[in-house]
Amino acid sequence: MIRGGTGGRTPQKHGLRFEKRTDVATIFSKISGYSVKNDSVFFKGKEVARLYKKNKLYSNLLKPKGADAGKIISKKLLPDDAVFVLAHNTLFIVETKFQTVAGSVDEKLQTCDFKLKQYKKLAKPLGMKVKYVYVLNGWFQKKEYKDILEYIHSAGCDYFFYELPLGYLGLPVPHN
């Protein structure tokens, strides 16, 4: 998979492969060497990441660490998935967008700059880095999305098609 590139329809062995609304925990559990227990991700028995879906970002990460989201941002954002990679102290906000007809997702892609800034505000008291990434389907490879995809990168966000590479997350890649 090429970052922001083409392809992605061929099953990959080095990333999280998405199909519509696939849950990140389910994807991890299907990769050789990985397992998931109680939202903790293990590689060969060693915890490497933690998962926070929707409200769990607030209830299981921010609140226990003393970050009061209501005092930091004015309205809660609910990520499709968030992956906190322990070794790099980085929180990856993962939004999956699968489209088959034109619709409101077009405008949603243009909100990444604002959302990245909001998530960074939330993570700042915890000393975490934040990355915001979209996993898109082939619909967004059409020429009419060229400007939006360029904007995503210019805003400091990233995107991939169908898959989120383990290397991008800074996680171990199984040797298969």
PASE-182775 format. One record per atom (N, C-alpha, C): residue number from 1; residue in one letter; chain; atom name; x negated, y negated, z. Coordinates in Angstrom, 3 decimals, decimal comma. Layout:
BEGIN
NUM / A / A / CA / X / Y / Z
...
END
This chain:
BEGIN
1 / M / A / N / -0,837 / 1,181 / 0,000
1 / M / A / CA / 0,000 / 0,000 / 0,000
1 / M / A / C / -0,878 / -1,240 / 0,000
2 / I / A / N / -0,632 / -2,123 / -0,898
2 / I / A / CA / -1,365 / -3,373 / -0,978
2 / I / A / C / -0,571 / -4,434 / -0,241
3 / R / A / N / -1,223 / -5,136 / 0,655
3 / R / A / CA / -0,553 / -6,163 / 1,440
3 / R / A / C / 0,071 / -7,177 / 0,495
4 / G / A / N / 1,388 / -7,356 / 0,624
4 / G / A / CA / 2,084 / -8,287 / -0,231
4 / G / A / C / 2,059 / -7,874 / -1,687
5 / G / A / N / 1,726 / -6,617 / -1,939
5 / G / A / CA / 1,551 / -6,170 / -3,310
5 / G / A / C / 2,713 / -5,355 / -3,815
6 / T / A / N / 2,435 / -4,608 / -4,848
6 / T / A / CA / 3,480 / -3,802 / -5,458
6 / T / A / C / 3,349 / -2,368 / -4,993
7 / G / A / N / 4,299 / -1,566 / -5,376
7 / G / A / CA / 4,239 / -0,149 / -5,023
7 / G / A / C / 5,017 / 0,136 / -3,773
8 / G / A / N / 4,710 / 1,248 / -3,164
8 / G / A / CA / 5,376 / 1,577 / -1,919
8 / G / A / C / 6,446 / 2,629 / -2,069
9 / R / A / N / 6,805 / 2,994 / -3,270
9 / R / A / CA / 7,836 / 4,004 / -3,426
9 / R / A / C / 7,279 / 5,411 / -3,212
10 / T / A / N / 6,000 / 5,581 / -3,358
10 / T / A / CA / 5,375 / 6,879 / -3,139
10 / T / A / C / 5,139 / 7,070 / -1,650
11 / P / A / N / 5,527 / 8,202 / -1,086
11 / P / A / CA / 5,292 / 8,405 / 0,346
11 / P / A / C / 3,806 / 8,248 / 0,690
12 / Q / A / N / 3,537 / 7,535 / 1,747
12 / Q / A / CA / 2,173 / 7,279 / 2,189
12 / Q / A / C / 1,914 / 8,052 / 3,473
13 / K / A / N / 0,654 / 8,373 / 3,722
13 / K / A / CA / 0,289 / 9,081 / 4,945
13 / K / A / C / -0,342 / 8,136 / 5,958
14 / H / A / N / -0,487 / 6,881 / 5,601
14 / H / A / CA / -1,229 / 5,966 / 6,452
14 / H / A / C / -0,388 / 4,798 / 6,939
15 / G / A / N / 0,911 / 5,000 / 7,085
15 / G / A / CA / 1,735 / 3,905 / 7,546
15 / G / A / C / 3,116 / 4,347 / 7,990
16 / L / A / N / 3,854 / 3,386 / 8,476
16 / L / A / CA / 5,228 / 3,620 / 8,897
16 / L / A / C / 6,115 / 3,440 / 7,673
17 / R / A / N / 6,719 / 4,487 / 7,200
17 / R / A / CA / 7,534 / 4,472 / 5,990
17 / R / A / C / 8,986 / 4,201 / 6,365
18 / F / A / N / 9,557 / 3,173 / 5,784
18 / F / A / CA / 10,914 / 2,759 / 6,111
18 / F / A / C / 11,901 / 3,172 / 5,036
19 / E / A / N / 13,069 / 3,578 / 5,466
19 / E / A / CA / 14,196 / 3,868 / 4,591
19 / E / A / C / 15,404 / 3,172 / 5,199
20 / K / A / N / 15,829 / 2,125 / 4,593
20 / K / A / CA / 16,939 / 1,294 / 5,067
20 / K / A / C / 16,715 / 0,868 / 6,512
21 / R / A / N / 17,511 / 1,304 / 7,428
21 / R / A / CA / 17,439 / 0,861 / 8,833
21 / R / A / C / 16,757 / 1,885 / 9,724
22 / T / A / N / 15,651 / 2,401 / 9,309
22 / T / A / CA / 14,951 / 3,415 / 10,083
22 / T / A / C / 14,332 / 2,806 / 11,333
23 / D / A / N / 14,499 / 3,475 / 12,414
23 / D / A / CA / 13,978 / 3,073 / 13,709
23 / D / A / C / 12,470 / 3,334 / 13,768
24 / V / A / N / 11,702 / 2,367 / 14,273
24 / V / A / CA / 10,245 / 2,493 / 14,340
24 / V / A / C / 9,828 / 3,690 / 15,189
25 / A / A / N / 10,511 / 3,940 / 16,280
25 / A / A / CA / 10,167 / 5,085 / 17,134
25 / A / A / C / 10,299 / 6,393 / 16,357
26 / T / A / N / 11,344 / 6,512 / 15,570
26 / T / A / CA / 11,553 / 7,715 / 14,761
26 / T / A / C / 10,435 / 7,875 / 13,742
27 / I / A / N / 10,036 / 6,781 / 13,127
27 / I / A / CA / 8,973 / 6,842 / 12,126
27 / I / A / C / 7,661 / 7,287 / 12,771
28 / F / A / N / 7,305 / 6,678 / 13,908
28 / F / A / CA / 6,061 / 7,067 / 14,588
28 / F / A / C / 6,061 / 8,554 / 14,917
29 / S / A / N / 7,188 / 9,053 / 15,394
29 / S / A / CA / 7,245 / 10,455 / 15,819
29 / S / A / C / 7,061 / 11,431 / 14,664
30 / K / A / N / 7,180 / 10,962 / 13,422
30 / K / A / CA / 7,009 / 11,823 / 12,253
30 / K / A / C / 5,581 / 11,798 / 11,705
31 / I / A / N / 4,700 / 10,953 / 12,272
31 / I / A / CA / 3,324 / 10,849 / 11,786
31 / I / A / C / 2,434 / 11,785 / 12,597
32 / S / A / N / 1,639 / 12,559 / 11,907
32 / S / A / CA / 0,738 / 13,520 / 12,538
32 / S / A / C / -0,130 / 12,841 / 13,602
33 / G / A / N / -0,143 / 13,421 / 14,801
33 / G / A / CA / -0,958 / 12,900 / 15,894
33 / G / A / C / -0,231 / 11,908 / 16,778
34 / Y / A / N / 0,906 / 11,379 / 16,305
34 / Y / A / CA / 1,656 / 10,384 / 17,073
34 / Y / A / C / 2,851 / 11,018 / 17,779
35 / S / A / N / 3,191 / 10,454 / 18,929
35 / S / A / CA / 4,405 / 10,837 / 19,643
35 / S / A / C / 4,934 / 9,597 / 20,351
36 / V / A / N / 6,212 / 9,634 / 20,682
36 / V / A / CA / 6,852 / 8,509 / 21,362
36 / V / A / C / 7,614 / 9,046 / 22,558
37 / K / A / N / 7,398 / 8,409 / 23,704
37 / K / A / CA / 8,122 / 8,774 / 24,913
37 / K / A / C / 8,459 / 7,498 / 25,664
38 / N / A / N / 9,756 / 7,296 / 25,922
38 / N / A / CA / 10,227 / 6,117 / 26,653
38 / N / A / C / 9,659 / 4,817 / 26,078
39 / D / A / N / 9,694 / 4,679 / 24,770
39 / D / A / CA / 9,237 / 3,478 / 24,056
39 / D / A / C / 7,725 / 3,261 / 24,108
40 / S / A / N / 6,975 / 4,231 / 24,573
40 / S / A / CA / 5,517 / 4,171 / 24,509
40 / S / A / C / 5,065 / 5,053 / 23,351
41 / V / A / N / 4,115 / 4,545 / 22,573
41 / V / A / CA / 3,589 / 5,277 / 21,424
41 / V / A / C / 2,233 / 5,854 / 21,813
42 / F / A / N / 2,072 / 7,145 / 21,560
42 / F / A / CA / 0,834 / 7,843 / 21,884
42 / F / A / C / 0,198 / 8,369 / 20,606
43 / F / A / N / -1,121 / 8,289 / 20,540
43 / F / A / CA / -1,872 / 8,931 / 19,467
43 / F / A / C / -2,826 / 9,916 / 20,118
44 / K / A / N / -2,630 / 11,186 / 19,804
44 / K / A / CA / -3,423 / 12,273 / 20,391
44 / K / A / C / -3,443 / 12,177 / 21,915
45 / G / A / N / -2,278 / 11,870 / 22,493
45 / G / A / CA / -2,121 / 11,842 / 23,941
45 / G / A / C / -2,474 / 10,532 / 24,624
46 / K / A / N / -3,048 / 9,586 / 23,915
46 / K / A / CA / -3,437 / 8,300 / 24,510
46 / K / A / C / -2,447 / 7,223 / 24,086
47 / E / A / N / -1,945 / 6,461 / 25,060
47 / E / A / CA / -1,001 / 5,390 / 24,749
47 / E / A / C / -1,710 / 4,292 / 23,953
48 / V / A / N / -1,117 / 3,948 / 22,799
48 / V / A / CA / -1,720 / 2,940 / 21,925
48 / V / A / C / -0,808 / 1,737 / 21,681
49 / A / A / N / 0,490 / 1,905 / 21,920
49 / A / A / CA / 1,430 / 0,813 / 21,655
49 / A / A / C / 2,707 / 1,009 / 22,453
50 / R / A / N / 3,483 / -0,057 / 22,520
50 / R / A / CA / 4,805 / -0,010 / 23,151
50 / R / A / C / 5,804 / -0,636 / 22,195
51 / L / A / N / 7,023 / -0,113 / 22,218
51 / L / A / CA / 8,072 / -0,562 / 21,303
51 / L / A / C / 9,153 / -1,323 / 22,049
52 / Y / A / N / 9,616 / -2,401 / 21,423
52 / Y / A / CA / 10,667 / -3,231 / 22,007
52 / Y / A / C / 11,656 / -3,580 / 20,914
53 / K / A / N / 12,789 / -2,948 / 20,940
53 / K / A / CA / 13,836 / -3,181 / 19,944
53 / K / A / C / 14,867 / -4,153 / 20,518
54 / K / A / N / 15,218 / -5,151 / 19,721
54 / K / A / CA / 16,265 / -6,132 / 20,076
54 / K / A / C / 16,057 / -6,699 / 21,484
55 / N / A / N / 17,040 / -6,505 / 22,374
55 / N / A / CA / 16,996 / -7,076 / 23,725
55 / N / A / C / 15,894 / -6,498 / 24,619
56 / K / A / N / 15,359 / -5,341 / 24,256
56 / K / A / CA / 14,293 / -4,747 / 25,077
56 / K / A / C / 13,059 / -5,637 / 25,133
57 / L / A / N / 12,875 / -6,491 / 24,134
57 / L / A / CA / 11,759 / -7,425 / 24,160
57 / L / A / C / 11,845 / -8,294 / 25,415
58 / Y / A / N / 13,042 / -8,678 / 25,765
58 / Y / A / CA / 13,260 / -9,546 / 26,928
58 / Y / A / C / 13,306 / -8,733 / 28,227
59 / S / A / N / 14,097 / -7,654 / 28,227
59 / S / A / CA / 14,299 / -6,897 / 29,463
59 / S / A / C / 13,098 / -6,031 / 29,855
60 / N / A / N / 12,365 / -5,505 / 28,875
60 / N / A / CA / 11,284 / -4,576 / 29,189
60 / N / A / C / 9,883 / -5,166 / 29,049
61 / L / A / N / 9,756 / -6,331 / 28,414
61 / L / A / CA / 8,435 / -6,935 / 28,261
61 / L / A / C / 8,346 / -8,290 / 28,953
62 / L / A / N / 9,145 / -9,228 / 28,514
62 / L / A / CA / 9,014 / -10,596 / 29,023
62 / L / A / C / 9,413 / -10,738 / 30,490
63 / K / A / N / 10,609 / -10,293 / 30,832
63 / K / A / CA / 11,106 / -10,451 / 32,200
63 / K / A / C / 10,209 / -9,777 / 33,238
64 / P / A / N / 9,811 / -8,512 / 33,053
64 / P / A / CA / 8,938 / -7,870 / 34,044
64 / P / A / C / 7,594 / -8,572 / 34,236
65 / K / A / N / 7,148 / -9,305 / 33,207
65 / K / A / CA / 5,871 / -10,011 / 33,303
65 / K / A / C / 6,058 / -11,461 / 33,763
66 / G / A / N / 7,304 / -11,799 / 34,149
66 / G / A / CA / 7,573 / -13,113 / 34,715
66 / G / A / C / 7,827 / -14,220 / 33,710
67 / A / A / N / 8,011 / -13,893 / 32,441
67 / A / A / CA / 8,301 / -14,907 / 31,426
67 / A / A / C / 9,810 / -15,105 / 31,338
68 / D / A / N / 10,275 / -16,289 / 31,662
68 / D / A / CA / 11,698 / -16,615 / 31,619
68 / D / A / C / 12,018 / -17,196 / 30,246
69 / A / A / N / 12,526 / -16,351 / 29,360
69 / A / A / CA / 12,787 / -16,749 / 27,976
69 / A / A / C / 13,698 / -17,963 / 27,886
70 / G / A / N / 14,679 / -18,055 / 28,774
70 / G / A / CA / 15,618 / -19,175 / 28,757
70 / G / A / C / 14,962 / -20,524 / 29,021
71 / K / A / N / 13,833 / -20,503 / 29,687
71 / K / A / CA / 13,100 / -21,740 / 29,940
71 / K / A / C / 12,064 / -22,024 / 28,858
72 / I / A / N / 11,817 / -21,058 / 28,005
72 / I / A / CA / 10,786 / -21,193 / 26,977
72 / I / A / C / 11,384 / -21,550 / 25,620
73 / I / A / N / 12,468 / -20,852 / 25,244
73 / I / A / CA / 13,156 / -21,151 / 23,989
73 / I / A / C / 14,640 / -21,327 / 24,282
74 / S / A / N / 15,328 / -22,072 / 23,418
74 / S / A / CA / 16,727 / -22,399 / 23,685
74 / S / A / C / 17,703 / -21,301 / 23,281
75 / K / A / N / 17,325 / -20,436 / 22,348
75 / K / A / CA / 18,214 / -19,355 / 21,929
75 / K / A / C / 17,407 / -18,089 / 21,686
76 / K / A / N / 17,909 / -16,989 / 22,207
76 / K / A / CA / 17,261 / -15,688 / 22,078
76 / K / A / C / 17,186 / -15,243 / 20,625
77 / L / A / N / 16,044 / -14,712 / 20,249
77 / L / A / CA / 15,873 / -14,061 / 18,957
77 / L / A / C / 15,808 / -12,566 / 19,214
78 / L / A / N / 16,469 / -11,796 / 18,391
78 / L / A / CA / 16,487 / -10,347 / 18,569
78 / L / A / C / 15,792 / -9,672 / 17,395
79 / P / A / N / 14,563 / -9,222 / 17,593
79 / P / A / CA / 13,841 / -8,592 / 16,489
79 / P / A / C / 14,401 / -7,215 / 16,161
80 / D / A / N / 14,324 / -6,845 / 14,881
80 / D / A / CA / 14,700 / -5,479 / 14,523
80 / D / A / C / 13,844 / -4,521 / 15,350
81 / D / A / N / 12,555 / -4,784 / 15,352
81 / D / A / CA / 11,612 / -4,004 / 16,149
81 / D / A / C / 10,442 / -4,893 / 16,532
82 / A / A / N / 9,818 / -4,594 / 17,647
82 / A / A / CA / 8,574 / -5,252 / 18,040
82 / A / A / C / 7,626 / -4,156 / 18,501
83 / V / A / N / 6,389 / -4,232 / 18,040
83 / V / A / CA / 5,369 / -3,248 / 18,382
83 / V / A / C / 4,237 / -4,001 / 19,070
84 / F / A / N / 4,007 / -3,677 / 20,345
84 / F / A / CA / 2,906 / -4,295 / 21,071
84 / F / A / C / 1,728 / -3,336 / 21,043
85 / V / A / N / 0,659 / -3,738 / 20,361
85 / V / A / CA / -0,536 / -2,893 / 20,239
85 / V / A / C / -1,475 / -3,245 / 21,387
86 / L / A / N / -1,657 / -2,284 / 22,270
86 / L / A / CA / -2,402 / -2,493 / 23,509
86 / L / A / C / -3,851 / -2,924 / 23,272
87 / A / A / N / -4,555 / -2,266 / 22,376
87 / A / A / CA / -5,982 / -2,528 / 22,173
87 / A / A / C / -6,264 / -3,948 / 21,691
88 / H / A / N / -5,280 / -4,558 / 21,014
88 / H / A / CA / -5,500 / -5,883 / 20,438
88 / H / A / C / -4,652 / -6,967 / 21,091
89 / N / A / N / -3,882 / -6,577 / 22,104
89 / N / A / CA / -3,011 / -7,523 / 22,796
89 / N / A / C / -2,174 / -8,329 / 21,804
90 / T / A / N / -1,654 / -7,605 / 20,804
90 / T / A / CA / -0,900 / -8,258 / 19,731
90 / T / A / C / 0,506 / -7,693 / 19,652
91 / L / A / N / 1,466 / -8,605 / 19,587
91 / L / A / CA / 2,870 / -8,258 / 19,433
91 / L / A / C / 3,249 / -8,467 / 17,973
92 / F / A / N / 3,641 / -7,389 / 17,308
92 / F / A / CA / 4,084 / -7,457 / 15,924
92 / F / A / C / 5,606 / -7,476 / 15,900
93 / I / A / N / 6,168 / -8,550 / 15,392
93 / I / A / CA / 7,612 / -8,638 / 15,206
93 / I / A / C / 7,885 / -8,083 / 13,816
94 / V / A / N / 8,678 / -7,013 / 13,753
94 / V / A / CA / 8,930 / -6,315 / 12,496
94 / V / A / C / 10,399 / -6,472 / 12,119
95 / E / A / N / 10,623 / -7,130 / 10,997
95 / E / A / CA / 11,980 / -7,298 / 10,480
95 / E / A / C / 12,100 / -6,502 / 9,189
96 / T / A / N / 13,096 / -5,623 / 9,116
96 / T / A / CA / 13,315 / -4,841 / 7,910
96 / T / A / C / 14,472 / -5,447 / 7,128
97 / K / A / N / 14,232 / -5,664 / 5,837
97 / K / A / CA / 15,262 / -6,244 / 4,964
97 / K / A / C / 15,377 / -5,379 / 3,721
98 / F / A / N / 16,500 / -4,674 / 3,614
98 / F / A / CA / 16,774 / -3,831 / 2,462
98 / F / A / C / 18,018 / -4,364 / 1,778
99 / Q / A / N / 17,882 / -4,744 / 0,538
99 / Q / A / CA / 18,950 / -5,400 / -0,196
99 / Q / A / C / 19,199 / -4,639 / -1,493
100 / T / A / N / 20,461 / -4,566 / -1,901
100 / T / A / CA / 20,791 / -3,964 / -3,194
100 / T / A / C / 21,570 / -4,927 / -4,077
101 / V / A / N / 22,038 / -6,027 / -3,502
101 / V / A / CA / 22,718 / -7,092 / -4,252
101 / V / A / C / 22,296 / -8,433 / -3,643
102 / A / A / N / 22,430 / -9,499 / -4,398
102 / A / A / CA / 22,086 / -10,831 / -3,886
102 / A / A / C / 22,962 / -11,132 / -2,677
103 / G / A / N / 22,373 / -11,827 / -1,697
103 / G / A / CA / 23,139 / -12,133 / -0,499
103 / G / A / C / 22,386 / -13,019 / 0,465
104 / S / A / N / 22,837 / -13,012 / 1,707
104 / S / A / CA / 22,308 / -13,920 / 2,725
104 / S / A / C / 20,883 / -13,602 / 3,159
105 / V / A / N / 20,382 / -12,414 / 2,840
105 / V / A / CA / 19,016 / -12,075 / 3,219
105 / V / A / C / 18,032 / -13,044 / 2,563
106 / D / A / N / 18,380 / -13,555 / 1,400
106 / D / A / CA / 17,506 / -14,518 / 0,719
106 / D / A / C / 17,139 / -15,666 / 1,649
107 / E / A / N / 18,128 / -16,224 / 2,313
107 / E / A / CA / 17,884 / -17,338 / 3,222
107 / E / A / C / 17,185 / -16,881 / 4,501
108 / K / A / N / 17,477 / -15,697 / 4,948
108 / K / A / CA / 16,855 / -15,193 / 6,178
108 / K / A / C / 15,344 / -15,067 / 6,036
109 / L / A / N / 14,879 / -14,703 / 4,843
109 / L / A / CA / 13,442 / -14,578 / 4,623
109 / L / A / C / 12,733 / -15,918 / 4,828
110 / Q / A / N / 13,443 / -16,994 / 4,609
110 / Q / A / CA / 12,852 / -18,323 / 4,711
110 / Q / A / C / 12,793 / -18,842 / 6,152
111 / T / A / N / 13,216 / -18,034 / 7,104
111 / T / A / CA / 13,192 / -18,458 / 8,508
111 / T / A / C / 11,956 / -17,956 / 9,254
112 / C / A / N / 11,067 / -17,277 / 8,568
112 / C / A / CA / 9,944 / -16,646 / 9,254
112 / C / A / C / 9,047 / -17,660 / 9,974
113 / D / A / N / 8,834 / -18,825 / 9,413
113 / D / A / CA / 7,989 / -19,836 / 10,044
113 / D / A / C / 8,547 / -20,233 / 11,413
114 / F / A / N / 9,832 / -20,561 / 11,449
114 / F / A / CA / 10,471 / -20,943 / 12,709
114 / F / A / C / 10,422 / -19,796 / 13,717
115 / K / A / N / 10,774 / -18,606 / 13,280
115 / K / A / CA / 10,803 / -17,465 / 14,197
115 / K / A / C / 9,423 / -17,122 / 14,723
116 / L / A / N / 8,404 / -17,178 / 13,869
116 / L / A / CA / 7,042 / -16,924 / 14,323
116 / L / A / C / 6,658 / -17,909 / 15,424
117 / K / A / N / 6,990 / -19,163 / 15,238
117 / K / A / CA / 6,677 / -20,185 / 16,252
117 / K / A / C / 7,418 / -19,908 / 17,560
118 / Q / A / N / 8,647 / -19,477 / 17,475
118 / Q / A / CA / 9,420 / -19,168 / 18,677
118 / Q / A / C / 8,833 / -17,966 / 19,420
119 / Y / A / N / 8,497 / -16,920 / 18,678
119 / Y / A / CA / 7,909 / -15,739 / 19,318
119 / Y / A / C / 6,549 / -16,072 / 19,927
120 / K / A / N / 5,803 / -16,951 / 19,293
120 / K / A / CA / 4,515 / -17,370 / 19,863
120 / K / A / C / 4,721 / -18,124 / 21,170
121 / K / A / N / 5,774 / -18,934 / 21,239
121 / K / A / CA / 6,095 / -19,625 / 22,500
121 / K / A / C / 6,371 / -18,606 / 23,608
122 / L / A / N / 7,133 / -17,573 / 23,261
122 / L / A / CA / 7,473 / -16,540 / 24,245
122 / L / A / C / 6,245 / -15,773 / 24,714
123 / A / A / N / 5,326 / -15,508 / 23,799
123 / A / A / CA / 4,148 / -14,693 / 24,116
123 / A / A / C / 3,029 / -15,491 / 24,775
124 / K / A / N / 3,036 / -16,790 / 24,623
124 / K / A / CA / 1,938 / -17,616 / 25,138
124 / K / A / C / 1,699 / -17,438 / 26,639
125 / P / A / N / 2,736 / -17,465 / 27,490
125 / P / A / CA / 2,486 / -17,289 / 28,926
125 / P / A / C / 1,866 / -15,928 / 29,273
126 / L / A / N / 2,005 / -14,963 / 28,365
126 / L / A / CA / 1,479 / -13,618 / 28,602
126 / L / A / C / 0,109 / -13,435 / 27,946
127 / G / A / N / -0,364 / -14,453 / 27,239
127 / G / A / CA / -1,666 / -14,381 / 26,589
127 / G / A / C / -1,715 / -13,451 / 25,392
128 / M / A / N / -0,559 / -13,186 / 24,800
128 / M / A / CA / -0,487 / -12,275 / 23,649
128 / M / A / C / -0,578 / -13,028 / 22,333
129 / K / A / N / -1,134 / -12,353 / 21,334
129 / K / A / CA / -1,088 / -12,849 / 19,965
129 / K / A / C / 0,198 / -12,313 / 19,340
130 / V / A / N / 0,681 / -13,014 / 18,319
130 / V / A / CA / 1,917 / -12,598 / 17,652
130 / V / A / C / 1,717 / -12,606 / 16,142
131 / K / A / N / 2,237 / -11,570 / 15,497
131 / K / A / CA / 2,294 / -11,515 / 14,034
131 / K / A / C / 3,736 / -11,198 / 13,663
132 / Y / A / N / 4,193 / -11,849 / 12,605
132 / Y / A / CA / 5,568 / -11,670 / 12,130
132 / Y / A / C / 5,494 / -11,037 / 10,748
133 / V / A / N / 6,161 / -9,903 / 10,578
133 / V / A / CA / 6,047 / -9,160 / 9,317
133 / V / A / C / 7,404 / -8,623 / 8,871
134 / Y / A / N / 7,639 / -8,737 / 7,574
134 / Y / A / CA / 8,822 / -8,146 / 6,960
134 / Y / A / C / 8,432 / -6,832 / 6,295
135 / V / A / N / 9,333 / -5,848 / 6,384
135 / V / A / CA / 9,238 / -4,651 / 5,561
135 / V / A / C / 10,431 / -4,749 / 4,621
136 / L / A / N / 10,129 / -4,835 / 3,335
136 / L / A / CA / 11,139 / -5,075 / 2,312
136 / L / A / C / 11,277 / -3,874 / 1,386
137 / N / A / N / 12,419 / -3,788 / 0,725
137 / N / A / CA / 12,560 / -2,769 / -0,308
137 / N / A / C / 12,251 / -3,391 / -1,669
138 / G / A / N / 12,306 / -2,591 / -2,710
138 / G / A / CA / 11,933 / -3,028 / -4,048
138 / G / A / C / 12,766 / -4,166 / -4,610
139 / W / A / N / 13,946 / -4,390 / -4,070
139 / W / A / CA / 14,793 / -5,497 / -4,519
139 / W / A / C / 14,009 / -6,815 / -4,526
140 / F / A / N / 13,143 / -6,981 / -3,549
140 / F / A / CA / 12,419 / -8,245 / -3,382
140 / F / A / C / 11,167 / -8,339 / -4,253
141 / Q / A / N / 10,948 / -7,353 / -5,092
141 / Q / A / CA / 9,831 / -7,410 / -6,032
141 / Q / A / C / 10,243 / -8,083 / -7,347
142 / K / A / N / 11,496 / -8,484 / -7,440
142 / K / A / CA / 11,975 / -9,187 / -8,628
142 / K / A / C / 11,323 / -10,557 / -8,723
143 / K / A / N / 11,198 / -11,046 / -9,951
143 / K / A / CA / 10,506 / -12,320 / -10,174
143 / K / A / C / 11,172 / -13,489 / -9,454
144 / E / A / N / 12,457 / -13,436 / -9,226
144 / E / A / CA / 13,124 / -14,558 / -8,552
144 / E / A / C / 12,741 / -14,685 / -7,068
145 / Y / A / N / 12,014 / -13,692 / -6,537
145 / Y / A / CA / 11,560 / -13,763 / -5,142
145 / Y / A / C / 10,104 / -14,201 / -5,021
146 / K / A / N / 9,463 / -14,485 / -6,132
146 / K / A / CA / 8,056 / -14,871 / -6,125
146 / K / A / C / 7,806 / -16,054 / -5,192
147 / D / A / N / 8,608 / -17,106 / -5,296
147 / D / A / CA / 8,404 / -18,293 / -4,457
147 / D / A / C / 8,628 / -17,995 / -2,980
148 / I / A / N / 9,630 / -17,190 / -2,685
148 / I / A / CA / 9,904 / -16,838 / -1,284
148 / I / A / C / 8,755 / -16,018 / -0,709
149 / L / A / N / 8,249 / -15,068 / -1,477
149 / L / A / CA / 7,137 / -14,232 / -1,000
149 / L / A / C / 5,879 / -15,075 / -0,793
150 / E / A / N / 5,635 / -16,018 / -1,683
150 / E / A / CA / 4,498 / -16,929 / -1,500
150 / E / A / C / 4,690 / -17,772 / -0,241
151 / Y / A / N / 5,928 / -18,216 / -0,016
151 / Y / A / CA / 6,217 / -19,016 / 1,180
151 / Y / A / C / 5,947 / -18,208 / 2,452
152 / I / A / N / 6,357 / -16,968 / 2,477
152 / I / A / CA / 6,148 / -16,121 / 3,660
152 / I / A / C / 4,670 / -16,127 / 4,036
153 / H / A / N / 3,802 / -15,920 / 3,072
153 / H / A / CA / 2,359 / -15,945 / 3,358
153 / H / A / C / 1,887 / -17,329 / 3,768
154 / S / A / N / 2,395 / -18,368 / 3,117
154 / S / A / CA / 1,961 / -19,727 / 3,456
154 / S / A / C / 2,372 / -20,112 / 4,873
155 / A / A / N / 3,425 / -19,472 / 5,384
155 / A / A / CA / 3,907 / -19,747 / 6,738
155 / A / A / C / 3,151 / -18,936 / 7,789
156 / G / A / N / 2,192 / -18,136 / 7,357
156 / G / A / CA / 1,413 / -17,336 / 8,305
156 / G / A / C / 2,060 / -16,012 / 8,646
157 / C / A / N / 3,051 / -15,611 / 7,867
157 / C / A / CA / 3,733 / -14,335 / 8,074
157 / C / A / C / 3,293 / -13,370 / 6,975
158 / D / A / N / 3,706 / -12,122 / 7,091
158 / D / A / CA / 3,315 / -11,107 / 6,131
158 / D / A / C / 4,523 / -10,311 / 5,675
159 / Y / A / N / 4,340 / -9,543 / 4,611
159 / Y / A / CA / 5,374 / -8,631 / 4,143
159 / Y / A / C / 4,721 / -7,436 / 3,464
160 / F / A / N / 5,444 / -6,331 / 3,492
160 / F / A / CA / 5,045 / -5,115 / 2,807
160 / F / A / C / 6,304 / -4,528 / 2,197
161 / F / A / N / 6,132 / -3,657 / 1,228
161 / F / A / CA / 7,265 / -2,977 / 0,619
161 / F / A / C / 7,335 / -1,543 / 1,121
162 / Y / A / N / 8,463 / -1,194 / 1,729
162 / Y / A / CA / 8,798 / 0,152 / 2,194
162 / Y / A / C / 7,970 / 0,683 / 3,358
163 / E / A / N / 6,824 / 0,125 / 3,611
163 / E / A / CA / 5,931 / 0,720 / 4,583
163 / E / A / C / 5,167 / -0,357 / 5,339
164 / L / A / N / 4,854 / -0,058 / 6,580
164 / L / A / CA / 4,015 / -0,925 / 7,404
164 / L / A / C / 2,748 / -0,134 / 7,706
165 / P / A / N / 1,626 / -0,475 / 7,060
165 / P / A / CA / 0,402 / 0,312 / 7,224
165 / P / A / C / -0,119 / 0,319 / 8,664
166 / L / A / N / -0,532 / 1,471 / 9,121
166 / L / A / CA / -1,098 / 1,597 / 10,461
166 / L / A / C / -2,322 / 0,690 / 10,613
167 / G / A / N / -3,121 / 0,579 / 9,564
167 / G / A / CA / -4,299 / -0,288 / 9,598
167 / G / A / C / -3,941 / -1,744 / 9,837
168 / Y / A / N / -2,842 / -2,195 / 9,277
168 / Y / A / CA / -2,379 / -3,573 / 9,514
168 / Y / A / C / -2,085 / -3,783 / 10,990
169 / L / A / N / -1,494 / -2,768 / 11,607
169 / L / A / CA / -1,178 / -2,844 / 13,035
169 / L / A / C / -2,412 / -2,649 / 13,918
170 / G / A / N / -3,505 / -2,194 / 13,327
170 / G / A / CA / -4,707 / -1,929 / 14,099
170 / G / A / C / -4,603 / -0,633 / 14,877
171 / L / A / N / -3,811 / 0,307 / 14,360
171 / L / A / CA / -3,609 / 1,596 / 15,017
171 / L / A / C / -4,380 / 2,685 / 14,293
172 / P / A / N / -4,718 / 3,764 / 14,999
172 / P / A / CA / -5,464 / 4,860 / 14,381
172 / P / A / C / -4,708 / 5,491 / 13,205
173 / V / A / N / -5,468 / 5,827 / 12,185
173 / V / A / CA / -4,917 / 6,511 / 11,018
173 / V / A / C / -5,301 / 7,981 / 11,129
174 / P / A / N / -4,292 / 8,879 / 11,131
174 / P / A / CA / -4,608 / 10,311 / 11,223
174 / P / A / C / -5,401 / 10,776 / 10,011
175 / H / A / N / -6,287 / 11,715 / 10,226
175 / H / A / CA / -7,068 / 12,292 / 9,131
175 / H / A / C / -6,333 / 13,506 / 8,598
176 / N / A / N / -5,644 / 13,316 / 7,480
176 / N / A / CA / -4,892 / 14,415 / 6,854
176 / N / A / C / -5,470 / 14,712 / 5,497
END
